[in-house]
Amino acid sequence: MADLLLRPARADDVPAMLELIFVHGPNDWNFLPEGPVREHFQAIADGSVWALVAVDEDELRGLVTYHESDAFGRFQRDDQQRHAYIAEATVHRGEAGRGLGTRLLRAAIADLAARGLPDIYIERHEENPGSAGMMRKAGFRELETFADPQRRPNGSRRTTICYLDARTGAA
């Protein structure tokens, strides 16, 4: 994994990013409806979604996407309404458990802080151990867990919202 290069995603990366997420992202915990996921990734081209990719030579091994959001305003102080959302983080199965997901999250956190968006949110299935570990290692803390049967048809059917303050590196 140390040889993997992290770099900003480009519009011409989108087809490989979609292949990675649709091949290596599906599991009992992840909500990946094809149409909305494709739309989300196409927004990389117009700059409304930012992304980083991990590459080995020309092979895509991981990705993270993120953007400014207004979805978590209820958690924000009145004087700090701007915030960010990390939408997708996926690694090739061959990279699982090697720290690449955490490395991608940390790079996204640094980029968001540099963009003036230090209040960062991310969601996961309550029972997804891989995502929970990756988020915890990157510094995220759980804020709220709620019933979400539309997006979480398996297990507890609940979503956990996590938060990180990039100014302090803590929740």
C-alpha positions as CSV (number, residue, x, y, z in Angstrom):
1,M,0.0,0.0,0.0
2,A,2.9,2.4,0.6
3,D,3.5,2.5,-3.1
4,L,0.0,3.7,-3.9
5,L,-0.3,7.3,-5.0
6,L,-3.2,9.4,-3.7
7,R,-4.2,12.2,-6.1
8,P,-7.3,14.2,-7.0
9,A,-9.7,12.4,-9.2
10,R,-10.3,13.7,-12.7
11,A,-13.3,13.4,-14.9
12,D,-11.6,10.7,-17.0
13,D,-11.3,8.6,-13.7
14,V,-15.1,8.4,-13.4
15,P,-15.6,5.1,-15.4
16,A,-12.9,3.3,-13.4
17,M,-14.3,4.8,-10.1
18,L,-17.7,3.5,-11.0
19,E,-16.3,0.1,-11.8
20,L,-14.5,0.0,-8.5
21,I,-17.5,1.0,-6.4
22,F,-19.9,-1.4,-8.1
23,V,-17.5,-4.4,-8.0
24,H,-15.9,-3.8,-4.6
25,G,-18.4,-1.7,-2.7
26,P,-21.5,-3.9,-2.5
27,N,-22.0,-5.8,0.7
28,D,-24.9,-6.3,3.2
29,W,-24.2,-2.8,4.8
30,N,-23.7,-0.4,1.9
31,F,-26.5,1.4,0.1
32,L,-25.4,1.8,-3.6
33,P,-28.4,2.5,-5.8
34,E,-27.0,2.6,-9.4
35,G,-28.7,5.8,-10.7
36,P,-27.9,8.1,-7.8
37,V,-24.4,6.7,-7.5
38,R,-23.7,7.3,-11.2
39,E,-25.1,10.9,-10.9
40,H,-22.9,11.5,-7.8
41,F,-19.8,10.4,-9.6
42,Q,-20.6,12.4,-12.8
43,A,-20.7,15.5,-10.5
44,I,-16.9,15.1,-10.2
45,A,-16.6,16.5,-13.7
46,D,-18.4,19.7,-12.9
47,G,-16.6,20.2,-9.6
48,S,-19.6,19.9,-7.3
49,V,-18.2,16.7,-5.9
50,W,-14.5,16.3,-5.0
51,A,-12.7,13.0,-4.9
52,L,-9.3,11.4,-4.3
53,V,-8.2,8.2,-5.8
54,A,-5.4,5.7,-4.8
55,V,-3.6,4.3,-7.8
56,D,-0.9,1.7,-8.4
57,E,0.6,2.6,-11.8
58,D,-2.7,3.0,-13.8
59,E,-4.8,0.7,-11.6
60,L,-7.4,2.3,-9.3
61,R,-7.2,0.7,-5.8
62,G,-9.4,3.0,-3.8
63,L,-11.4,6.2,-3.7
64,V,-13.2,8.7,-1.5
65,T,-15.7,11.3,-2.6
66,Y,-16.9,14.4,-0.6
67,H,-18.7,17.7,-1.0
68,E,-20.1,20.7,0.8
69,S,-23.5,19.8,2.4
70,D,-26.4,21.3,4.3
71,A,-27.8,18.0,5.4
72,F,-26.3,18.1,9.0
73,G,-27.1,21.6,10.0
74,R,-29.0,20.4,13.0
75,F,-25.7,19.4,14.5
76,Q,-23.9,22.7,13.7
77,R,-23.6,25.8,15.9
78,D,-25.5,28.8,14.5
79,D,-22.3,30.5,13.6
80,Q,-20.8,27.5,11.9
81,Q,-23.4,26.3,9.3
82,R,-21.0,25.4,6.5
83,H,-20.0,21.7,6.7
84,A,-18.9,18.8,4.5
85,Y,-20.1,15.3,3.9
86,I,-17.9,12.3,2.9
87,A,-20.2,10.4,0.6
88,E,-18.3,7.3,-0.6
89,A,-15.1,5.5,0.5
90,T,-14.3,2.3,-1.2
91,V,-11.1,0.2,-1.6
92,H,-10.3,-2.8,-3.8
93,R,-10.9,-6.0,-1.9
94,G,-7.2,-6.7,-2.2
95,E,-6.4,-3.6,-0.2
96,A,-9.0,-4.3,2.6
97,G,-7.5,-4.2,6.1
98,R,-4.3,-2.5,5.0
99,G,-5.1,1.0,6.1
100,L,-5.9,2.5,2.7
101,G,-9.5,3.5,3.6
102,T,-8.2,5.4,6.6
103,R,-5.4,7.0,4.5
104,L,-8.0,8.2,2.0
105,L,-10.3,9.6,4.7
106,R,-7.4,11.5,6.3
107,A,-6.5,13.0,2.9
108,A,-10.1,14.0,2.3
109,I,-10.2,15.6,5.8
110,A,-7.1,17.6,5.1
111,D,-8.5,18.7,1.7
112,L,-11.8,19.7,3.2
113,A,-10.1,21.7,6.0
114,A,-8.0,23.5,3.4
115,R,-11.3,24.4,1.6
116,G,-12.6,26.0,4.8
117,L,-14.9,23.0,5.6
118,P,-13.5,21.6,8.9
119,D,-16.9,20.3,10.2
120,I,-17.1,16.9,8.5
121,Y,-19.9,14.2,8.6
122,I,-20.0,10.7,7.3
123,E,-22.5,7.9,7.6
124,R,-22.4,4.1,7.8
125,H,-24.6,1.1,8.6
126,E,-24.6,0.8,12.4
127,E,-23.2,-2.8,12.1
128,N,-20.6,-2.3,9.4
129,P,-17.4,-3.2,11.2
130,G,-15.0,-2.3,8.4
131,S,-16.4,1.2,8.0
132,A,-16.7,1.7,11.7
133,G,-13.0,0.9,12.2
134,M,-11.9,3.0,9.2
135,M,-13.9,6.0,10.5
136,R,-12.7,5.6,14.1
137,K,-9.0,5.4,13.0
138,A,-9.5,8.6,10.9
139,G,-10.8,10.4,14.0
140,F,-14.6,10.3,13.5
141,R,-16.9,9.9,16.5
142,E,-20.5,8.6,16.5
143,L,-23.2,11.3,16.9
144,E,-26.5,9.6,16.3
145,T,-27.9,6.3,15.2
146,F,-31.4,6.1,13.7
147,A,-33.8,3.7,12.0
148,D,-33.2,3.8,8.2
149,P,-34.9,0.8,6.7
150,Q,-35.1,2.3,3.2
151,R,-31.3,2.4,2.9
152,R,-30.4,-0.3,5.4
153,P,-32.5,-3.4,4.6
154,N,-30.2,-5.8,6.5
155,G,-29.2,-6.3,10.2
156,S,-30.3,-3.6,12.6
157,R,-31.6,-1.5,9.6
158,R,-30.0,1.6,11.2
159,T,-27.6,4.3,10.1
160,T,-25.0,5.9,12.3
161,I,-23.9,9.5,11.6
162,C,-20.3,10.3,12.6
163,Y,-18.5,13.7,12.9
164,L,-15.0,15.1,12.9
165,D,-13.9,18.6,13.7
166,A,-10.8,19.0,11.5
167,R,-9.8,22.1,13.6
168,T,-9.1,19.8,16.5
169,G,-9.1,16.3,15.0
170,A,-11.9,15.3,17.4
171,A,-15.7,15.1,17.6
